[in-house]
Amino acid sequence: MTYTYILRCADGTLYTGWTNDLEKRLAAHNRGTASKYTRPRRPVAFAYVESHETKEEAMRREWEIKRLTREEKLALAASSGNMMK
Protein backbone atom coordinates (compact mmCIF):
# COMPACT_ATOMS: atom_id res chain seq x y z
CA MET A 1 0.00 0.00 0.00
CA THR A 2 1.23 3.50 -0.83
CA TYR A 3 -0.11 6.88 0.19
CA THR A 4 -0.41 10.40 -1.13
CA TYR A 5 -0.51 13.03 1.58
CA ILE A 6 -0.78 16.73 2.27
CA LEU A 7 1.10 18.16 5.25
CA ARG A 8 0.20 21.34 7.07
CA CYS A 9 3.42 23.09 8.06
CA ALA A 10 3.91 25.22 11.18
CA ASP A 11 3.80 28.39 9.05
CA GLY A 12 0.42 27.37 7.59
CA THR A 13 1.72 26.31 4.18
CA LEU A 14 0.90 22.96 2.59
CA TYR A 15 3.26 20.29 1.25
CA THR A 16 2.23 17.31 -0.89
CA GLY A 17 4.13 14.03 -1.17
CA TRP A 18 3.82 10.27 -1.35
CA THR A 19 5.18 7.39 0.73
CA ASN A 20 4.77 3.72 1.55
CA ASP A 21 5.17 4.30 5.32
CA LEU A 22 3.20 7.22 6.77
CA GLU A 23 4.66 7.14 10.29
CA LYS A 24 8.25 6.91 9.08
CA ARG A 25 7.76 9.69 6.53
CA LEU A 26 6.12 12.04 9.03
CA ALA A 27 8.95 11.42 11.49
CA ALA A 28 11.51 12.16 8.76
CA HIS A 29 9.75 15.43 7.90
CA ASN A 30 9.72 16.44 11.56
CA ARG A 31 13.42 15.54 11.95
CA GLY A 32 14.18 17.77 8.98
CA THR A 33 15.55 14.95 6.82
CA ALA A 34 12.69 14.42 4.34
CA SER A 35 12.40 17.67 2.41
CA LYS A 36 14.20 20.98 2.02
CA TYR A 37 10.80 22.67 1.90
CA THR A 38 9.52 21.32 5.23
CA ARG A 39 12.83 21.51 7.12
CA PRO A 40 12.45 25.18 8.20
CA ARG A 41 8.65 24.84 8.58
CA ARG A 42 8.52 22.23 11.34
CA PRO A 43 6.61 20.80 13.02
CA VAL A 44 4.37 19.37 10.31
CA ALA A 45 1.24 17.24 10.56
CA PHE A 46 -0.94 15.34 8.13
CA ALA A 47 -3.84 17.37 6.78
CA TYR A 48 -4.94 14.75 4.23
CA VAL A 49 -4.07 11.17 3.34
CA GLU A 50 -5.32 8.81 0.64
CA SER A 51 -4.19 5.25 -0.08
CA HIS A 52 -3.26 3.64 -3.39
CA GLU A 53 -2.47 0.13 -4.59
CA THR A 54 0.75 1.03 -6.40
CA LYS A 55 3.63 3.49 -6.23
CA GLU A 56 2.73 4.76 -9.70
CA GLU A 57 -0.84 5.59 -8.62
CA ALA A 58 0.42 7.46 -5.56
CA MET A 59 2.94 9.42 -7.62
CA ARG A 60 0.35 10.28 -10.25
CA ARG A 61 -2.05 11.51 -7.57
CA GLU A 62 0.73 13.56 -5.94
CA TRP A 63 1.30 15.29 -9.30
CA GLU A 64 -2.46 15.96 -9.65
CA ILE A 65 -2.74 17.41 -6.14
CA LYS A 66 0.34 19.61 -6.61
CA ARG A 67 -1.43 21.25 -9.56
CA LEU A 68 -4.40 22.26 -7.35
CA THR A 69 -4.67 25.68 -5.74
CA ARG A 70 -4.29 26.01 -2.00
CA GLU A 71 -8.06 26.49 -1.68
CA GLU A 72 -8.71 23.34 -3.72
CA LYS A 73 -6.31 21.34 -1.53
CA LEU A 74 -8.01 22.56 1.64
CA ALA A 75 -11.43 21.75 0.17
CA LEU A 76 -10.22 18.26 -0.80
CA ALA A 77 -9.06 17.60 2.74
CA ALA A 78 -12.19 19.07 4.33
CA SER A 79 -14.61 17.19 2.08
CA SER A 80 -12.97 13.85 2.72
CA GLY A 81 -13.17 14.01 6.48
CA ASN A 82 -9.40 13.43 6.58
CA MET A 83 -8.62 17.02 7.54
CA MET A 84 -6.50 17.32 10.66
CA LYS A 85 -5.97 20.68 12.34
Beta strands, then each sheet from edge to edge (+ up, - down):
strand 1: 2-9
strand 2: 14-19
strand 3: 44-52
sheet 1: 2+ 1- 3+
end
